[in-house]
């Protein structure tokens, strides 16, 4: 900032926060307050501290420009760089006003905006975007005012942790955050914490493009976390939401405190759990068709998912829907003590890891050949097919009895109207093997 801007403010305290309540013009808000990714980038999940701005800001912008009864609630702003410069003031009193003003200047002062701090919206990002757009279209709106609450933000791990926790606390009691946002921000959910840590520290998962975190990063505040699906032409192995589910299911025997989403586990338990989960993920990446080595050696990972003209030969563990069902089946087998973990890994490695092979073909639909380069198959996303995949995985890996195998095969026939690639007799051979291994 070329010059200082002074804003009257009240200093207040709540919990372990010191904050400042002040009044700013729309023009000052548009000029001084930014979005987090403009101040340092939230491309890296470790510094992700706010959710992106959605398309609904256009409605707020129109509201500001056209409604004479317009009114917006306070914006909560974080001061990047720590506590903002605050100068306490005392009102001058005379004999006539001293009684009236007694105590009214308590915690009253001035905040200084002088360029030593930068400010970003922690809550109210949509309002901020709307104000910026509205003032551009009608500069006269810049004279109007809005309440602003300023909190300190320190750009280190502890500072980001405090700010993330404040964000989730605010939004859980206001507009509900999405599941993906909670994974990116929650500082109490142990599995969310370890999902982020895997993205930061795990040699494979932290690699560029392996886990899709954002599906959209715009130039004007727009930021959207990835959903649970990956387009056939994308290079990512999985998405942040699916990785969270995999981590949760692979934590089948961790300390009970890991399952208390609203109460953070101790650092020792988090560290111990991380080591266990990272090892299990490494072992699965080998057992499930050696996916990691194939991904890292493949010139174009998207062709590992769907080879051009030969989609059916694509690797099933490049499909998030398959990843989820494989790990769900693994959790069931381990919780029921049907197999030991090493034996489960061995049986997974014996599956034929192609989409047209059993059991994965239940979620695969072969389509007629088209022009050169066209896709020759597609995933079936129906719930019944995904549930059937889970049952077929159990039948292949650790069937409990013949009836379970019969139900799984019957479900396949009903859904696909075709014979199951593996025979009943082949699967029943697993019954005696399962008994010997358990």
Buried (B, 14 or more C-beta within 10 A) or exposed (E): EEEEBEBEBEBEEEEEEBBBBBEBBBBBBBBBBBBBBEBBEBEEBBBBBBBBBBEEBEEBBBBBBEEEEEEBEBBBBBBBBEBBBBEEEEEEBEEEEEEEBEEEBEEBBBBBBBEEBBBBBBBBBBBBBBBBBBBEEEEEBBEBEBEBBBBBBBBEEEBBBBBBBBBBEBBEEEEEBBBBBBBBBBBBBBBBBBBBBBBEEBEBBBBEEBBBBBBEBEEEBBBBBBBBBBEBEBBBBBBBBBBBBBBBBBBBEBBEBBBEEEEBBEEEBBEBBBEBBBEBBBBBBBBBBBBBEBBEEBEEBBBBBBBEEBBBBBBBBBBBBBBBBBBBBBBBBBEEEBBEBEBBBBBBEEBBBBBBBBBBBBBBEEEEEEEEEEBBBBBBEEEEBBBBBBBBBBBBBBBEEEEBBBBBBEBBEEBBEEEBBBEEEEBBEBBEBBEEBE
